[in-house]
Amino acid sequence: MKAMLLLFALATTTALRGPDPAPERPGPAPTPRERPTAAVDLTKIDRSIRKEPVYQSKDPQYCLYVFGPEAKVRVWLVLDGDVLYVDRNGNGDLTEPGERIAPRWALHNSPERPDAKVMREFDLSRRIKDGQPEGEPILSCVPDVFWLYVSQFIPADDRTDAGAELDRKRPFYVAVARAFGCGQYSDLAFARRSGDAPILHFDGPRQLAVSDRSETLRRGETSWLAVYLKTPGLGATVTTDFDDSVAGTHPVAEIECPPRRPGDEPVRFRLELPGRG
């Protein structure tokens, strides 16, 4: 799932200081005191697992998904070699039937991919018919999830390029899509202990963030402002794929520029961001 950026051309008359986070849907401009804040303190979430299987590898790796503004639904993922455990009912017990997931494929130092030391992919999906997922839920605690995807890519030891270094730091790509919402994804590293596990906050409070595709804004020139929607987690960030599933709604950026003359009030304006790219 690729990032969907929101684009807008700005004809600038002053240098841009930078947008503050704004609500994901249009509305009256919030004052600084009214800006949305996280609904839950993720650092206070208990990252212990009620019951774990006997892992076959010496290096299980942990990640915790939480869902909703208050992060009440919590789903553990643990990678054990070429097996992924998913707490599909969110009860903290990874030993139950159906929670041990085999990979779609797994490669280890394969001549097919000399650039990779290890590659794994796990893909749980359901068909959508008439707007509803068919078949048994992927997550019974979040029944409208119709796609849960996890991949790991560890580059070959002899690779020294910048892309390989990024992959070593964040070897996992994960994505979740729901029938009644937007797809969301993250690049991250799992942890060696459950107590250190990153927490990914799906369907949590979203913020606007400036993309590195934005152009430098210069006085008197037209430039592109590109932003995306993110939800900060703990040790990782979830990005929202802002696609046609929310057609007709657009984020709004509140932008503040330095005053034209010393002593004047800063120049503030709001922009609806309808473009996709």
N, C-alpha and C positions, 0 to 999 in steps of 0.2 A: 504494500500500500504506500503510495507516494504522497509526499507533502503537497497540500494544496495551498498556494500562497494567494493572498489578497492584495491586489495591485491597485495603485492610484497614482495618477500623474499630478505632481505639484508644481505650480508656477510660483517659485519662491521669490520673495522680496527681501528676506533676511535669512541669516543662517539658522537652521533648525537645531534646537537644543535637544530634542528627542521626546517621543511620546511616552506618557505614563501608561501603565496598564489600564484598559478600559473594559466595560462589560461586553459580553459576547453578543448581545442584542441591542438594537437601537433604543434610546431612551433619553431622558433629560440628562444633561451633563452633570456628572457627580462632582461634588466638592471633594477635596482630599480626605476629609473625615468620613465621607460616604463611600469611598472606594471599596469594592468587594474584597473580603479577606477570606482566607482558608476557613472552611467550616469545621475543621478538626485539626488538632495538633498531632501530626503523624508521629512525632518523636515519642508520644505517650502510648502508642499502640504496642501491645504485648507481642513480641516476635518469637514466642515459643510455640512449638507444634505439639498438639496433644498426644498424637501417636504416630510413630514413623516406622516404616518397614526396615528390614535388615538390608542395607545397601550393599550392592555387589562391587562397586568401585571404592577406591580409597579416597575419593575426592568428590563427594556430593556437593552440588551448588544450589543455592537457595534464592528464591525471589517471592515476594508477597504482593498479590494484587488486592486492591481494595476498590469498592464500587460505591458510587453515590456521593452526594455532597457531604454526608456525615461519615463516610467510609465504614458503614456498619457491616457490609458484606465483605468477607475476607477469604481469599482463595490462595492457598500455598501451591507453588510450583517448585519441584526439586529435580534437578538433572542428576541422574545416577548412571554415568557412562553413556550408553546408547539408549537409555530408558528415561522417560520423563514421567514423574508422578504429578498428578493434578488433583487437588482437593475439590472434586467436582460438585460436592454439596456444601462446601464451606464449613464443615464441622470440625476441621482440624485433625481428622483421622485419615492418614494417607495409606492405610492398609486395607481399605475396603475394596470390594470388587469393582472393576472398571476404572480404577484410578491409576493403573500402571499402563502407560501409553508407549507403544512401540514406535520407532521412527518411521517416517515415510521413506527415508533413506539415510544412510550414514556412510561416510568415506573416511578412511584413515590412510594418509600417505599414498593416495591413489594416483596411478599414472594418468588417469583421466583428468585430474586437477593437480598438476605439479606446483601450483601456487598455494595450495592448502595443505596444512598438516592434518586438520580435522574439519569435517563439515557434517552437520546434522540438521535434519528438518523434521518438525512435528506439525501436522496439519489436521485439525479437527474442524469439520465443516458440515453444514446442513443446507439443504435447498430451501429457497424462499418461493412460496407459492401464494399468490393473492395477498402479498404483504406479510405472510406469516411463515415462520420456520417450520419445516416438516420434520417428522421423526422425533427421536428421543432428544431431550435437551443435552447440549454439551456441558453446561453448568446448570444443575437443577436449582441452584441458589440465584442464578441470573438467567432465567429461562429463555429470554429473547436473544441471547448471544447465538449467532449463527456461524461465527468463524473465530477460532482461536488458533493462533499460529506462533510457533517458536522456532527460530533457527540459530545455529551457532556456527561461526566461521573463525577458525584459528589459522592464521597464515603460516606458510612454510618458514622454517627456522632461518633459511638463507635470504629471506626477503628483508630488505632494509628501507624500502620506500615509505613515503609518508602515509600512504593508504594502509600499509601493513601495520604501522605503529598505531593508527587509529583503531584498527580491528583488534589489536592485542589489548587495547585499553577497554574497548566496548565490543566484545565478540558476539553478543546476543542482539538479535532483532526480534521483537515480539509485536503482535498486533491482535486487536480484539475488534470485532464488528457486531453491532446489535441491530435488530430489525427496526427498533424505534429510537434511532439516534445516529450519530456519526461514527465512522471507523476511527480508531485511535491506535497509536503505535509508539514504540520507543526503541532506541539503541542504548544498550547498557551492559554492565558487567554484573553477573550474579555473585553471591558471596559464599565463602566457604563455611560460614556458620549461620544458623537461622537468626541469631541475635544481631547479626550485622547485615541481614538481608535488605536489599533495596526495596522500597515500597513504591509501587506504581499506582497512581490514583486515577482510575477510569471514571468518567462521568462526574468528575469533581469540578470545582470552580475553575473557569477558564480565564486566561489573561491573553492580551495581545502582546506579541514580542516582535521586534524588528528583525527581519531576515537579512542574511548577508548578501542577498540579491538586491537589496536597496542600493540606490545610487547616492553618492555624496551630494548633498544639497548645497547649491551655491546661489548667491544673490543674483536675481534677475534671470535665472535659468529654470527650465522645466526638468524635473527629475522624477524618477520612479520611487515610490515608497512601497516596499513589499513587507508584509507582516504575516504572521501565522498565529494560530491559537495553541496555547500550551497550558498544561496543568502541572505545576511543580509537585514532585513527590518527595521521597526521602532517598537521596542517592541517585535519582533518575527523574526524567521529565517525560510526560506523555504529551504527544502532539496530536491534535485533532485534524482529521481529513475533512475539510469544510466543503462538502460536495453538494450534489443536487438534493440530498435527503433533507436539507434545510433551505430549499429554494424559497426565495422571497424574504429571507432574513439576512442581514449584513451586520458585521461588527462596525462600531463607530470609534474612530480614533480622536482623542482630544489632544491637540498639539499646542505647545507653548513656545513662542519665539522670543528672543531678546527684544527689548523696546527699541523703537527706531531712534529715539533720542534719549540721552541719559536723564534719568529722573521720571521718565514716562512709565506707564504700566506695561508689563509684557503683553505681546500680541498673542491672543488665544483664539483658536477656532476649532471646530469639530468637522470631521469628514466621515461620511458614510463610505465604506469600502466594498463596493459591489463586485469588483473584478475578480477573476480567478486566473491562475497561471501556473 
